Amino acid sequence: MLSTAPPVPNGGLHLRGGRLLDPATGTDAVLDVVVSADGRIARIGRDLLTPAGAQPLDVSDQWVVPAAVDLRAHLAEPDDDDERLAHARWALLRAGIGTVCASPATSPPIDTPALARLLPLRARSSGPGPRVLPLGALTHGMAGERLTEAGRMRRAGVVALTDAPRPSMPADLMRRALEHARGFDVLVMQHAEEATLSRRLALHEGPAVLAAGLAGQPSAAESAIVARDLELVALTGSRYHVAHVSSGATLRLLRDARARNLPVSGDVTPLHLLLDETDAVSADPSLRLRPPLRERADREALREALIDGTLQAIASDHHPSTPPLPPDAEPSAYVPGLPVAHLVWPVLLELVTEHGLSPLAAVDRWTWGPARLLGLLELGRLREGGRADLAVIDPDAEWNDETDALPTPLARRRWRGRVRWMLVDGRLIAPDEETGTGTP
């Protein structure tokens, strides 16, 4: 769990001696940050004097970064109680998340302006936590038949439209969806899955899966839809984002599209950066995902794409309450995610130390990168006069996850990198080391 201090002290807060990493300005320097009592950044500079009444906080040898902007996480069903919602938001704070885009895949789906307004309102009343921005369903009931009203959804606060994790809709409807979204400058976020190829299977059709005598879906189930959609993007000019990219074939298509100056983007999850099909076959069946964990070559391609910017963001796909799948689960069984948001910083730091990702780029993929994709340019950055949404990361802290929420290949790992402090909406929040490191 997390413990919280009162709002920023009356005299403000002085973060001293941290390595400030702000990808919006390209800043990578040891600087102080002074936060005013109203939760805004008053000053950024070197060796600043502590203002009268301000609380000093020594953050030397730690990173001071913008609070993360998570493109996609599942928080709660509309009829869940406020305690459950508050619990879910606390889990995301531990990951350094200041803003989270809530999945529309609830029951009922977030497919009307009224439902889009409900979750953020409930979140604000449920206590400290990340601000919640709704993702809206692209079609009513997420049934892939009748488009929702993009303009009204946008005015209700929706930041993107998606039917994820539903398989992709027919091409003619997708064209109309892109045209409709373009009229209101709304991002369309696609779960790329050709259902007749995937058969809704949660394993990859690769050597390890076939050797185990199991059925899987080919990576073409993803890339075929992306290839089709990119032609529709060229036709309509709409902004288009591929959620949870899983294959090297899809990455090649995205690189080609960007070379053609198409307005396309993509993200990757921590699970797809950490694991591959062999883990899905031999370990906890909860790792049978859609899109599936694919081959090792795909995993390496995803890492490289995050490093070179082909993928502009990492997204958690966090789901706090997914029950494990039994070994004899039906092939169509779908696990929307696992409680893994708190692993994002360790994954990024591993890419920094072992794969050549620069610290500034690592911060970008979890903060300013997703904020830019959503057009929310006041988020994911640190600037004087702006709100003090920030996290203090100890890049060298090592820890083990002591809960039983993670599948075996993750639970037994030792992780490096931990959120020590957060400021969100003028409230100072810190992990409670005495109560363990588990995820709610």
CORRAQUI-V628998 format. One record per pair of residues at least 12 apart in sequence whose C-alpha atoms are under 6 Angstrom apart, sorted by the first residue. I is the first residue (numbers start at 1). J is the second residue. If there is no record, write none. Layout:
# CORRAQUI-V628998
I,J + I,J
This chain:
# CORRAQUI-V628998
2,431 + 2,432 + 3,430 + 3,432 + 4,429 + 5,428 + 5,429 + 7,426 + 7,427 + 7,428 + 8,37 + 8,426 + 8,427 + 9,37 + 10,37 + 11,37 + 11,53 + 11,54 + 12,35 + 12,36 + 12,37 + 12,54 + 13,34 + 13,35 + 13,54 + 13,55 + 13,56 + 14,33 + 14,34 + 14,55 + 14,56 + 14,57 + 15,32 + 15,33 + 15,57 + 16,32 + 16,58 + 16,59 + 17,30 + 17,31 + 17,32 + 17,59 + 17,60 + 18,30 + 18,31 + 18,59 + 18,60 + 18,62 + 18,63 + 18,64 + 19,63 + 19,64 + 20,63 + 20,64 + 21,65 + 23,360 + 23,364 + 24,381 + 31,45 + 31,46 + 32,44 + 32,45 + 32,46 + 39,388 + 39,426 + 40,386 + 40,387 + 40,388 + 41,384 + 41,385 + 41,386 + 41,387 + 41,388 + 42,384 + 42,385 + 43,384 + 62,393 + 62,394 + 63,392 + 63,393 + 64,391 + 64,392 + 65,390 + 65,391 + 66,380 + 66,381 + 66,382 + 66,390 + 66,391 + 67,96 + 67,97 + 67,98 + 67,389 + 67,390 + 67,391 + 68,96 + 68,97 + 68,98 + 68,366 + 68,367 + 69,99 + 69,100 + 69,367 + 70,100 + 70,315 + 71,101 + 71,315 + 72,101 + 72,102 + 72,103 + 72,315 + 72,317 + 73,102 + 73,103 + 73,317 + 73,318 + 74,102 + 74,103 + 74,318 + 74,319 + 75,88 + 77,106 + 82,126 + 86,126 + 89,129 + 90,129 + 91,439 + 91,440 + 95,341 + 95,342 + 96,391 + 98,130 + 98,424 + 99,130 + 99,131 + 99,132 + 100,132 + 101,133 + 101,134 + 102,134 + 102,135 + 103,135 + 104,135 + 104,136 + 104,137 + 109,141 + 110,136 + 110,137 + 111,136 + 111,137 + 111,140 + 113,153 + 113,156 + 116,134 + 117,156 + 120,132 + 134,158 + 135,158 + 135,159 + 135,160 + 135,161 + 136,158 + 136,161 + 137,161 + 137,162 + 137,163 + 138,161 + 138,162 + 138,163 + 142,163 + 144,169 + 150,181 + 151,184 + 160,186 + 160,187 + 160,188 + 161,188 + 161,189 + 162,189 + 164,191 + 165,191 + 167,193 + 167,195 + 168,192 + 168,193 + 175,232 + 178,238 + 179,236 + 182,238 + 187,239 + 187,240 + 188,240 + 189,241 + 189,242 + 190,242 + 190,243 + 191,243 + 192,222 + 192,225 + 193,221 + 193,222 + 194,221 + 197,221 + 198,217 + 198,221 + 200,332 + 201,216 + 201,217 + 201,331 + 201,332 + 202,288 + 202,289 + 202,290 + 202,292 + 203,216 + 203,288 + 203,292 + 204,216 + 204,217 + 204,218 + 204,292 + 204,294 + 205,217 + 205,218 + 208,278 + 223,250 + 239,263 + 240,264 + 241,264 + 241,265 + 241,266 + 242,266 + 243,266 + 243,267 + 244,267 + 244,268 + 244,269 + 245,268 + 247,298 + 248,298 + 248,301 + 266,311 + 267,311 + 267,313 + 267,314 + 268,314 + 269,314 + 269,315 + 269,316 + 270,344 + 272,293 + 273,299 + 276,293 + 276,294 + 276,295 + 276,296 + 277,293 + 277,294 + 277,295 + 284,407 + 285,325 + 286,324 + 286,325 + 289,335 + 307,357 + 312,365 + 312,369 + 313,365 + 313,366 + 313,369 + 313,370 + 314,365 + 314,366 + 316,341 + 317,337 + 318,337 + 318,338 + 318,339 + 318,340 + 318,341 + 319,337 + 319,338 + 319,339 + 320,339 + 346,416 + 346,417 + 348,362 + 367,380 + 368,380 + 389,423 + 389,424 + 390,422 + 390,423 + 391,421 + 391,422 + 392,419 + 392,420 + 392,421 + 393,418 + 393,419 + 393,420 + 394,417 + 394,418 + 395,417 + 396,416 + 396,417 + 397,416 + 397,417 + 397,418 + 398,415 + 398,416 + 399,414 + 399,415 + 400,414 + 401,437 + 401,438 + 402,438 + 403,438
